[in-house]
Every structure is written in C-alpha cells, then in structure tokens.
C-alpha cells in the first residue's frame, strides 16, 4: 500500500508537485512556470503533465488509483472550502474551477484535500518547521500578499469558510491606504511587497540607485534579500522544469525584492519602507496575540528574507502593543522550511489529518 502523498502547490508564477513521505520529507519535487494568461484547460493540462512527470520519475507509471495514499493541495484564494472550487486572484483562467473534483476523478478511492496556500504554509511550519511543538501558533506569509493560518490547541482552526487566520486583512491603520479587498488600512495594503515598493516610489525611492558598495546596482544577478536562499530545483530530489523562475518574483524594477536589497545597502527610503512594514506587522501580531493567546508566530515569504531590517521594527511595535503579561511571552521567529513549505503543508492535510483537516 502506498505511503507517500502527492503534494501540489498552485501559484500564480509556478506550479509545484512532489511526493511527500509520512515523516514530511519531500521527494521527487518538480516545478514549472504557470502558463501566463492560460485558460482553464491550459492550466489544468500543465498541472496534469507535471503530476505525471513526478509519478513517472518515482516509478509510478501513470495517474490513478493505487499510486499514492492521497492528494493534498495548497492554492491561492478565494475558494470554496472544503469543496475545493478555486478562483485564484492571479490566475484569471480559473474561476470556480473544480480543482478538488478534477483531482479526485484522477485519483479515485483516496482522500483529496484542498486548502488555502497560506494555511498550508502555516501547517507546514507547525508540523515540521519553526512552530513544531507549539500548541498555539500563527503562521504568516509576507510576499506579494499577506496571509496566515491559525493553530490553537494543536489543531488547525478553519473557521466557517476556511479563512481563519487571514491576518492580512486585520486593520492596522484605519486611515491607511486602500486595500485590494475594498477596505482601507489592512495589513496587506501596507506590508505586501508590491504595495510597499509603490509607497517607497511615492517617497522618491529610485530602485537600484544605491548598491552594496554605494555604486549604482541595477543588475539582476543579486542574491535575494542579501541571504543565501536555495533556489527551486537545487536541493536533493528537486527538479525545475524548463522556463521556471524563483519562488518570489515581481516583474517590475520597483519590487519588494529590490527594496530589501536597497535597504541592506543603506538607502534611507528603502529602510523607512521596511520599518513601516515591520511596524504594521508588529501591530497586527499584537492584536492576534491578545485575541488568541499565542506561543509562537512564524513569519515567512519573500519579504521576510529581509531579516533584521524587517524583524527589528516588527518586534519593537509588538513590545509596544502587546503589554499584557500573557502576550509578552510570544516568540516571533522566521519560518524555517523555505521553498518546500507549501508542499509539506499540503501533504499534512492527508498525512496528519487528525490535526490539520476537520471536514
């Protein structure tokens, strides 16, 4: 009887598929670029081809029953949960697409479970990452958006629609910028990479004007956020299909990635932008800690790789706003699992269903 789970991570820039064993080890991972502007059929065919490639590489000849113990999927929202009909904002080709039903027809007789991608990241960190051993945890992702997942009493909390823990739409500044959700002053409107870069441009930031040595630096071959971060396809058992890119990709020069690089090089506006984002994150986390009595908050995603330039103002704001004794004990730590977190969390929906699946 197969023990591994097929894990799928669906994003606007890439699809990732892997086999994950019962201990959370990722095997035979492959990634491929999301077809730009692809319609429903093109997106589905790309995903099916990628799944088939992973199974064939693992010696499992074709899609179908008996190949895996189950299928876990993380996908951007909105979606209907737990039905798994998905309408990712950055994939207009899928609107109300029956992703869970399509996969269930390919893999009859095994559980097929779909959840929000940010929830899967939080689950991964709780199961096998920086939140391991914590009973009460918030897992956050700060990248092109801001999302999260909530663990209380050692179990994933879904809420009525599967959106519990969606900290990106906690209001941190009622008079702040408009958010894509239609509200104003949401954490996501302030701290997401593209929004933060747009704010910096309004303040006069010129992307790349200050390099690491004070010289102009606009070249593309700079390590992300000044840290050594594994690129997709470079680890054991990982393969990157032709045409894929990195996990965190923004097409414009004025990006969150560029902003963090310039901040590390001493650009005053870039530094102010990261301070602004960090403080907004700290205020939102303080609210979550006071509401949920958390032990740990993990912070991952592309912008989190800015390191102390983001985490120091975050922790300062948290100290200012989380003043109750129980709230002061919370630890805020960087996420630990990197590029594989979405796959690990998706697999946990099946492999550790007693904690991470309620329907």
SVG drawing of the C-alpha trace seen along z (x, -y; Angstrom):
<svg xmlns="http://www.w3.org/2000/svg" viewBox="-19 -62 51 64">
<polyline fill="none" stroke="black" stroke-width="0.4" points="0.0,0.0 1.5,-3.4 2.6,-5.6 3.6,-8.8 1.2,-11.6 1.1,-13.6 1.5,-17.3 0.6,-20.1 1.3,-23.9 -0.6,-26.1 0.6,-29.6 0.4,-32.5 4.0,-32.2 4.6,-28.4 3.1,-25.0 5.0,-22.7 4.3,-19.0 6.1,-16.4 5.8,-13.1 6.0,-13.6 6.6,-10.7 4.9,-10.2 7.8,-12.0 7.4,-15.1 10.4,-14.5 9.9,-15.9 10.8,-13.6 10.8,-14.0 9.8,-17.6 9.2,-19.4 8.3,-22.9 7.0,-24.5 6.0,-28.1 2.3,-28.8 1.2,-29.4 0.9,-33.2 -2.7,-34.1 -3.6,-30.4 -7.2,-29.5 -8.8,-26.8 -7.8,-23.9 -4.2,-25.1 -3.7,-25.4 -5.2,-22.0 -3.2,-20.3 0.0,-21.9 -0.8,-20.6 -1.7,-17.1 1.5,-16.9 3.6,-17.9 1.9,-15.4 2.5,-12.7 6.2,-13.6 6.6,-13.3 4.9,-9.9 6.9,-8.5 10.2,-9.7 9.2,-7.9 8.5,-4.7 4.7,-5.0 3.7,-4.7 0.6,-6.7 -2.1,-8.7 -4.7,-6.8 -5.8,-4.7 -3.0,-3.0 -0.3,-5.4 -0.4,-7.5 -2.1,-7.4 -3.8,-10.7 -3.5,-14.2 -3.0,-17.4 -3.2,-20.8 -2.4,-24.4 -3.9,-27.0 -4.3,-30.8 -7.8,-32.0 -10.6,-32.8 -12.0,-29.3 -15.0,-27.4 -13.8,-25.2 -13.8,-22.3 -15.3,-21.7 -12.1,-23.0 -13.5,-25.1 -10.8,-27.7 -10.6,-31.2 -7.1,-32.4 -6.8,-36.2 -3.6,-36.0 -4.9,-33.2 -7.9,-34.5 -8.2,-31.3 -9.6,-29.5 -12.8,-31.0 -14.9,-28.5 -12.6,-25.8 -13.4,-22.4 -9.8,-21.5 -10.6,-19.0 -13.2,-17.2 -10.9,-17.0 -8.1,-15.6 -10.5,-13.2 -11.5,-11.8 -7.9,-11.1 -7.2,-9.5 -10.3,-7.6 -10.5,-5.9 -8.0,-8.2 -8.6,-11.5 -8.1,-14.6 -7.9,-17.8 -7.6,-21.4 -6.8,-24.4 -5.6,-27.9 -1.9,-28.2 -1.1,-30.4 -2.8,-27.9 -0.6,-25.2 2.5,-27.2 1.3,-27.7 0.5,-24.0 4.0,-23.1 5.8,-25.2 3.7,-23.8 4.1,-20.2 7.8,-20.2 9.2,-23.7 9.7,-26.6 6.5,-26.2 7.0,-22.5 6.0,-21.7 3.8,-24.8 0.2,-24.3 -0.9,-27.8 0.7,-29.4 0.0,-31.8 1.9,-31.1 2.3,-34.1 3.5,-34.7 4.6,-38.1 5.2,-38.3 3.1,-39.6 0.3,-39.3 0.0,-38.7 -1.8,-35.6 -1.8,-33.2 -3.1,-30.2 -4.0,-29.6 -3.2,-26.7 -4.9,-26.5 -4.8,-23.6 -2.5,-21.8 -5.1,-21.8 -5.7,-23.9 -8.6,-26.3 -10.5,-26.7 -13.4,-28.9 -16.7,-28.8 -15.3,-29.2 -11.7,-28.0 -10.3,-31.5 -9.5,-31.7 -6.1,-33.2 -6.3,-35.5 -4.3,-38.2 -3.6,-40.2 -7.0,-41.9 -6.6,-42.9 -6.8,-46.7 -3.6,-48.3 -4.3,-51.9 -7.9,-53.0 -6.7,-56.0 -4.1,-54.0 -4.0,-53.0 -6.8,-51.3 -6.6,-47.6 -7.4,-45.2 -10.2,-43.8 -12.0,-47.2 -11.2,-48.2 -8.7,-50.6 -5.6,-50.2 -5.4,-46.4 -2.0,-44.9 -1.7,-43.6 -2.2,-47.0 0.9,-48.3 3.2,-45.3 2.9,-43.3 5.9,-43.6 4.4,-45.4 2.4,-47.8 5.5,-48.6 7.5,-49.3 4.8,-51.6 4.9,-53.6 8.7,-53.9 8.5,-55.2 6.0,-57.8 8.5,-59.0 11.2,-59.4 12.9,-56.0 14.9,-55.2 15.3,-51.4 18.9,-50.3 20.3,-53.7 22.4,-52.6 24.3,-49.3 26.0,-47.3 29.2,-49.4 27.5,-52.7 27.6,-52.3 24.6,-52.1 23.4,-48.5 20.6,-47.6 21.8,-44.2 19.6,-41.1 22.2,-38.8 22.0,-39.7 21.2,-37.2 17.6,-37.7 17.5,-39.9 21.2,-39.5 20.8,-36.0 21.7,-32.6 18.3,-31.2 18.0,-27.9 16.6,-28.3 13.9,-25.9 15.4,-22.8 18.7,-22.9 18.1,-20.6 18.2,-16.7 15.3,-15.2 14.3,-18.5 13.9,-19.3 13.0,-22.6 11.2,-22.2 12.4,-24.5 11.1,-28.0 10.5,-28.2 11.6,-31.1 12.1,-31.7 9.5,-31.4 9.1,-35.2 9.0,-37.0 7.9,-40.6 8.2,-41.8 8.9,-45.5 12.1,-47.1 10.3,-48.7 9.7,-45.4 9.8,-44.2 13.0,-42.3 14.7,-45.3 13.5,-47.4 15.1,-45.0 18.3,-44.9 18.5,-48.7 17.7,-48.9 20.5,-46.5 22.8,-48.9 21.7,-51.8 19.0,-53.5 17.1,-55.7 13.8,-55.5 14.1,-51.7 15.0,-51.5 11.9,-53.6 9.7,-51.3 10.9,-48.2 10.4,-49.9 6.9,-50.8 6.1,-47.3 7.7,-45.8 5.8,-48.1 2.5,-47.3 3.2,-43.6 4.0,-44.1 0.7,-45.9 -1.3,-43.1 0.6,-40.4 -0.1,-42.1 -3.8,-42.0 -3.6,-38.3 -1.6,-37.5 -4.1,-39.3 -7.0,-37.6 -5.6,-34.1 -3.0,-33.8 -0.3,-32.5 3.1,-30.9 4.8,-31.4 4.3,-33.4 6.3,-32.3 6.9,-34.7 7.8,-33.5 7.5,-34.6 9.8,-36.6 9.8,-39.9 10.6,-38.1 14.0,-37.4 15.0,-41.0 15.9,-39.7 16.6,-42.2 15.6,-45.2 12.0,-43.9 12.1,-41.9 13.6,-44.6 10.8,-47.2 8.3,-44.3 9.4,-43.3 9.6,-46.9 6.0,-47.5 4.9,-44.2 6.5,-45.2 4.7,-48.5 1.3,-47.0 1.3,-43.5 1.6,-44.7 -0.4,-42.1 1.8,-39.5 0.5,-36.6 1.0,-38.4 4.6,-39.3 5.7,-35.6 5.1,-35.2 8.1,-34.5 8.2,-35.8 10.6,-33.7 11.4,-33.4 9.8,-30.4 12.2,-27.5 11.1,-25.4 11.8,-27.7 10.6,-26.7 9.2,-23.3 6.8,-24.6 3.7,-24.7 4.3,-21.1 4.9,-19.9 1.8,-21.7 -0.4,-20.4 0.8,-16.8 0.0,-17.3 -3.7,-17.7 -3.6,-14.0 -0.7,-12.7 -1.6,-14.4 -5.4,-14.9 -6.2,-14.4 -4.6,-17.8 -5.0,-19.7 -8.2,-18.6 -11.6,-18.9 -14.1,-18.0"/>
</svg>
